[in-house]
Amino acid sequence: MLVKETDTQNYGRCMSLTAGKVTLLVTLDYGPRIASLTYDGSPNMFFTDTEDEVNKSNSLMDPSLKGMGDWHIYGGHRLWKSPEDIASYFPDNAPVKVEREGDGVRFSSAFEPSTGLVKSMYITASDDGAFRIEHRFLNGTSAPLPPVSLWALTVLAGGAVVKAPLDTSDTGLLPNRNLVLWSYNSIKDPRLTVDDDCVTVTFDSSASPMKIGLMNTLGVVRAYNHGLVFTKSWQAEQGDYPDFSCNTEIYSSHLFTEMETLSPLKALDAGECAVHTEVWTLSKE
């Protein structure tokens, strides 16, 4: 993996990570966020909020966060806390700590007083361009934290089509699939296609927000755009999950589509860590 620091117009200072024909840009001035994913100079697979259209006012935050600024989506890939609440919107506007560890690079946030967490992404890669993203929560407080799920959200550029497989194994008298809806969307939304073995969400720049969730026992989800296929895979662990037992969620608005994976809920003792790892590949369709 080739690692070098670079200045960019849209994301400020970044660390560029290249393996094979695939390049990631990881922000250094805020985040951590993986702002860009490209294949051999292709368009960015990720959304960039150049007009700052998606944000949340600091006035909604805990008073202890005064002066840290508003929360901005920025774009790209981020790590959040689930179940979602206002604490999830910690304004991650501070510079990122960068450490070389072994064959990879760790990007860490400052301590978040609203969640009690320190977040980090440890990134390694194989020579063929497969990236391993190890997401980590550290309980940075001196007391136990209630159960949390690591929530890895990838904000895809407009035009993406996302496909998540459904388990078709024979479970006899027991269910083998779930489909979870949010209050603001309809099962009849034309962007949503449900087949026996797959859920598909198609982007529409004129549509209002919608979201779908499922328990993805196969541990893989894919996005198609720019003639490329972006695949995230992970170990679908057994355990309790948020949002009516979802480990995969797809959110779409008129600007972008989010491809999200989640870890099981886990309570963290003081100083304890939890990890959720995704493997990313990007290739031509």
Secondary structure in CASP SS format (residue, H / E / C, confidence):
PFRMAT SS
TARGET T0000
AUTHOR 0000-0000-0000
METHOD secondary structure of the structure
MODEL  1
M C 1.00
L E 1.00
V E 1.00
K E 1.00
E E 1.00
T E 1.00
D E 1.00
T E 1.00
Q C 1.00
N C 1.00
Y C 1.00
G E 1.00
R E 1.00
C E 1.00
M E 1.00
S E 1.00
L E 1.00
T E 1.00
A E 1.00
G C 1.00
K C 1.00
V E 1.00
T E 1.00
L E 1.00
L E 1.00
V E 1.00
T E 1.00
L C 1.00
D C 1.00
Y C 1.00
G C 1.00
P C 1.00
R C 1.00
I E 1.00
A E 1.00
S E 1.00
L E 1.00
T E 1.00
Y E 1.00
D C 1.00
G C 1.00
S C 1.00
P C 1.00
N C 1.00
M C 1.00
F E 1.00
F C 1.00
T E 1.00
D C 1.00
T C 1.00
E C 1.00
D C 1.00
E C 1.00
V C 1.00
N E 1.00
K E 1.00
S C 1.00
N H 1.00
S H 1.00
L H 1.00
M C 1.00
D C 1.00
P H 1.00
S H 1.00
L H 1.00
K C 1.00
G C 1.00
M C 1.00
G C 1.00
D C 1.00
W E 1.00
H E 1.00
I C 1.00
Y C 1.00
G E 1.00
G E 1.00
H E 1.00
R E 1.00
L E 1.00
W E 1.00
K E 1.00
S E 1.00
P C 1.00
E C 1.00
D C 1.00
I H 1.00
A H 1.00
S H 1.00
Y H 1.00
F C 1.00
P C 1.00
D C 1.00
N C 1.00
A C 1.00
P C 1.00
V C 1.00
K E 1.00
V E 1.00
E E 1.00
R E 1.00
E E 1.00
G C 1.00
D C 1.00
G E 1.00
V E 1.00
R E 1.00
F E 1.00
S E 1.00
S C 1.00
A C 1.00
F C 1.00
E E 1.00
P C 1.00
S C 1.00
T C 1.00
G C 1.00
L E 1.00
V E 1.00
K E 1.00
S E 1.00
M E 1.00
Y E 1.00
I E 1.00
T E 1.00
A E 1.00
S C 1.00
D C 1.00
D C 1.00
G C 1.00
A C 1.00
F E 1.00
R E 1.00
I E 1.00
E E 1.00
H E 1.00
R E 1.00
F E 1.00
L E 1.00
N E 1.00
G C 1.00
T C 1.00
S C 1.00
A C 1.00
P C 1.00
L E 1.00
P E 1.00
P E 1.00
V E 1.00
S E 1.00
L E 1.00
W E 1.00
A E 1.00
L E 1.00
T E 1.00
V E 1.00
L E 1.00
A C 1.00
G C 1.00
G C 1.00
A C 1.00
V E 1.00
V E 1.00
K E 1.00
A E 1.00
P E 1.00
L C 1.00
D C 1.00
T C 1.00
S C 1.00
D C 1.00
T C 1.00
G C 1.00
L C 1.00
L C 1.00
P C 1.00
N C 1.00
R C 1.00
N C 1.00
L C 1.00
V E 1.00
L E 1.00
W C 1.00
S C 1.00
Y C 1.00
N C 1.00
S C 1.00
I C 1.00
K C 1.00
D C 1.00
P C 1.00
R C 1.00
L E 1.00
T E 1.00
V E 1.00
D C 1.00
D C 1.00
D C 1.00
C E 1.00
V E 1.00
T E 1.00
V E 1.00
T E 1.00
F C 1.00
D C 1.00
S C 1.00
S C 1.00
A C 1.00
S C 1.00
P C 1.00
M E 1.00
K E 1.00
I E 1.00
G E 1.00
L E 1.00
M C 1.00
N C 1.00
T C 1.00
L C 1.00
G C 1.00
V E 1.00
V E 1.00
R E 1.00
A E 1.00
Y E 1.00
N E 1.00
H C 1.00
G C 1.00
L E 1.00
V E 1.00
F E 1.00
T E 1.00
K E 1.00
S E 1.00
W C 1.00
Q C 1.00
A C 1.00
E C 1.00
Q C 1.00
G C 1.00
D C 1.00
Y C 1.00
P H 1.00
D H 1.00
F H 1.00
S H 1.00
C C 1.00
N C 1.00
T E 1.00
E E 1.00
I E 1.00
Y E 1.00
S E 1.00
S C 1.00
H C 1.00
L C 1.00
F C 1.00
T E 1.00
E E 1.00
M E 1.00
E E 1.00
T E 1.00
L E 1.00
S C 1.00
P C 1.00
L C 1.00
K E 1.00
A E 1.00
L E 1.00
D C 1.00
A C 1.00
G C 1.00
E C 1.00
C E 1.00
A E 1.00
V E 1.00
H E 1.00
T E 1.00
E E 1.00
V E 1.00
W E 1.00
T E 1.00
L E 1.00
S E 1.00
K E 1.00
E C 1.00
END
